[in-house]
Amino acid sequence: MFLARRPSSSDVDRFLKRVADLPLSYRPVGIAVEPHGRRLDEMTVTIGRGSDDFDRARAALIGWKQCNIGWVETFPKNSPVAVGTVVAVLIRHLGFWSLNACRVLYQVGDSNSSPRFGFAYGTLTEHAEGGEELFEVFMDSSTGNVLYRIRATSWPRAALARIGHPVVRVLQKRFRRDSGAVMKRNVNAV
């Protein structure tokens, strides 16, 4: 949904109620891990070192900090990172706003191996793009470095997204960069 002005809290609440039961805009689930021939965008950045930094990185993901970067925000603010949770992603770009619906699809990580935590969300039919995005933090067992990774695959669905696809690609790259920076700040804010 493209908007000329920032939606109010009640506008976002109404949007979330309207999209809660919408289906995904793509298949199969898991394309951020296995892209099935689609283009995969990936960024991995070191954001800390050691188990304390990993714990802070995990807490930042649970708090959706990676998506709340100023020009991008998620709603509701305290959404659980649980399979089935629906969030609205609000994006300010080029003088207008877009409000997009996503659903948490799966979590990654195994407490029996090296520390790793993450989750993926997928786009619902009320989203300008189609696709899936995986956010994860993990510790490199050989160095102790804490890494943050985004893996995403997407394609334009809305006419404005198709027309502006080169701009969309620039914004997606900017999002990955800004998301990594905010994760690093959250881990190092001690």
C-alpha positions as CSV (number, residue, x, y, z in Angstrom):
1,M,0.0,0.0,0.0
2,F,1.5,3.3,-1.1
3,L,0.7,6.4,0.9
4,A,1.3,10.2,0.4
5,R,1.7,10.7,4.2
6,R,2.8,8.7,7.2
7,P,-0.1,6.5,8.4
8,S,-1.4,7.1,11.9
9,S,-1.2,4.4,14.6
10,S,-4.9,3.6,14.0
11,D,-4.3,3.4,10.3
12,V,-1.5,0.8,10.9
13,D,-3.8,-1.1,13.4
14,R,-6.6,-1.3,10.8
15,F,-4.1,-2.5,8.2
16,L,-2.8,-5.2,10.5
17,K,-6.4,-6.4,11.2
18,R,-7.2,-6.5,7.5
19,V,-4.1,-8.4,6.5
20,A,-3.9,-10.9,9.4
21,D,-5.3,-13.8,7.5
22,L,-3.9,-13.1,4.0
23,P,-1.9,-15.8,2.3
24,L,1.7,-15.5,1.3
25,S,2.4,-13.9,-2.1
26,Y,4.8,-16.7,-3.2
27,R,5.7,-20.4,-2.8
28,P,7.6,-22.3,-1.6
29,V,8.4,-21.3,1.9
30,G,12.2,-21.4,2.5
31,I,13.4,-19.6,-0.6
32,A,15.7,-17.4,1.5
33,V,17.6,-20.6,2.3
34,E,17.0,-22.4,-1.1
35,P,16.3,-19.7,-3.7
36,H,15.0,-22.1,-6.3
37,G,16.6,-20.2,-9.2
38,R,15.7,-16.8,-7.9
39,R,18.3,-14.1,-7.2
40,L,19.5,-14.2,-3.7
41,D,20.8,-11.0,-1.9
42,E,23.1,-11.7,1.1
43,M,25.1,-9.6,3.5
44,T,27.1,-10.9,6.4
45,V,28.8,-8.5,8.8
46,T,30.8,-8.9,12.0
47,I,28.9,-7.1,14.8
48,G,30.7,-8.3,17.9
49,R,32.8,-11.0,19.6
50,G,32.0,-13.6,22.3
51,S,28.9,-15.0,24.0
52,D,27.8,-11.7,25.7
53,D,27.8,-10.0,22.3
54,F,25.9,-13.0,20.8
55,D,23.3,-12.6,23.6
56,R,22.9,-8.9,22.9
57,A,22.6,-9.6,19.1
58,R,19.9,-12.3,19.7
59,A,18.0,-9.8,22.0
60,A,18.2,-7.2,19.2
61,L,16.7,-9.6,16.7
62,I,14.0,-10.6,19.1
63,G,13.2,-6.8,19.5
64,W,13.1,-6.3,15.7
65,K,16.0,-3.8,16.0
66,Q,17.3,-4.9,12.6
67,C,14.2,-3.5,10.9
68,N,13.8,-0.3,13.0
69,I,16.4,1.9,11.3
70,G,14.7,5.3,11.0
71,W,13.3,5.1,7.5
72,V,12.0,1.6,8.0
73,E,9.9,0.5,11.0
74,T,7.9,-2.6,12.0
75,F,4.6,-2.7,13.8
76,P,3.4,-3.7,16.3
77,K,6.5,-2.6,18.1
78,N,6.7,-5.5,20.5
79,S,5.7,-8.3,18.1
80,P,6.8,-11.7,19.2
81,V,9.3,-13.5,16.9
82,A,7.1,-16.5,16.6
83,V,5.9,-18.5,13.6
84,G,2.6,-17.0,12.4
85,T,3.2,-13.4,13.7
86,V,2.1,-10.8,11.2
87,V,3.9,-7.5,11.1
88,A,3.5,-4.3,9.1
89,V,6.7,-2.9,7.6
90,L,6.5,0.9,7.1
91,I,9.0,2.4,4.7
92,R,9.7,6.1,4.0
93,H,11.2,6.6,0.5
94,L,11.4,9.3,-2.1
95,G,8.8,11.5,-0.4
96,F,6.1,8.9,0.2
97,W,5.4,5.9,2.4
98,S,4.6,2.2,1.8
99,L,3.0,-0.1,4.3
100,N,3.7,-3.8,3.6
101,A,2.5,-7.0,5.3
102,C,4.8,-9.9,6.3
103,R,4.4,-13.1,8.4
104,V,7.1,-14.8,10.5
105,L,7.5,-18.3,8.8
106,Y,10.3,-20.1,10.6
107,Q,13.1,-19.8,13.1
108,V,16.7,-21.0,12.7
109,G,19.2,-22.1,15.3
110,D,20.0,-25.1,17.4
111,S,20.9,-24.8,21.0
112,N,22.9,-28.1,20.7
113,S,25.5,-26.5,18.3
114,S,27.4,-23.3,18.1
115,P,25.2,-20.3,19.0
116,R,22.8,-19.4,16.2
117,F,19.5,-17.6,16.2
118,G,17.3,-16.1,13.5
119,F,14.0,-16.1,11.8
120,A,12.5,-15.5,8.4
121,Y,9.4,-13.6,7.3
122,G,7.6,-13.8,4.0
123,T,5.5,-11.3,2.1
124,L,1.8,-11.5,2.2
125,T,-0.4,-10.5,-0.8
126,E,-0.6,-6.9,0.6
127,H,3.1,-6.2,-0.1
128,A,4.7,-4.3,-2.9
129,E,7.3,-7.1,-3.3
130,G,7.1,-10.8,-3.2
131,G,9.7,-12.9,-1.4
132,E,11.3,-13.9,1.9
133,E,13.9,-12.5,4.2
134,L,16.0,-14.3,6.7
135,F,17.7,-12.5,9.6
136,E,20.2,-14.4,11.7
137,V,23.0,-14.0,14.2
138,F,25.6,-16.6,14.8
139,M,29.0,-17.1,16.4
140,D,32.0,-18.2,14.3
141,S,33.4,-21.1,16.4
142,S,37.0,-20.6,15.1
143,T,37.2,-16.8,15.8
144,G,34.5,-16.1,18.4
145,N,33.2,-13.3,16.1
146,V,29.5,-12.7,16.2
147,L,28.1,-12.3,12.7
148,Y,24.8,-10.9,11.5
149,R,23.4,-12.1,8.2
150,I,20.5,-11.2,6.0
151,R,19.5,-13.4,3.1
152,A,16.7,-12.3,0.9
153,T,15.0,-13.0,-2.4
154,S,12.4,-10.7,-3.8
155,W,10.7,-9.5,-7.0
156,P,8.3,-6.6,-7.6
157,R,4.6,-7.3,-7.4
158,A,3.0,-3.8,-7.4
159,A,3.1,-1.7,-10.6
160,L,5.0,1.1,-8.9
161,A,7.6,-1.4,-7.6
162,R,8.0,-2.8,-11.1
163,I,8.3,0.6,-12.7
164,G,10.8,1.7,-10.0
165,H,12.7,-1.6,-9.8
166,P,16.2,0.0,-10.1
167,V,15.3,2.3,-7.2
168,V,13.9,-0.6,-5.2
169,R,17.2,-2.5,-5.6
170,V,19.1,0.6,-4.3
171,L,16.8,0.8,-1.3
172,Q,17.2,-2.9,-0.6
173,K,21.0,-2.6,-0.6
174,R,20.7,0.5,1.7
175,F,18.4,-1.5,4.0
176,R,21.0,-4.3,4.3
177,R,23.8,-1.8,5.1
178,D,21.7,0.2,7.6
179,S,20.4,-2.9,9.3
180,G,23.9,-4.2,9.8
181,A,25.0,-0.9,11.3
182,V,22.0,-0.8,13.7
183,M,22.7,-4.3,14.8
184,K,26.3,-3.5,15.5
185,R,25.3,-0.4,17.5
186,N,22.9,-2.5,19.5
187,V,25.5,-5.1,20.3
188,N,28.1,-2.5,21.3
189,A,25.8,-0.3,23.3
190,V,27.1,-1.4,26.7
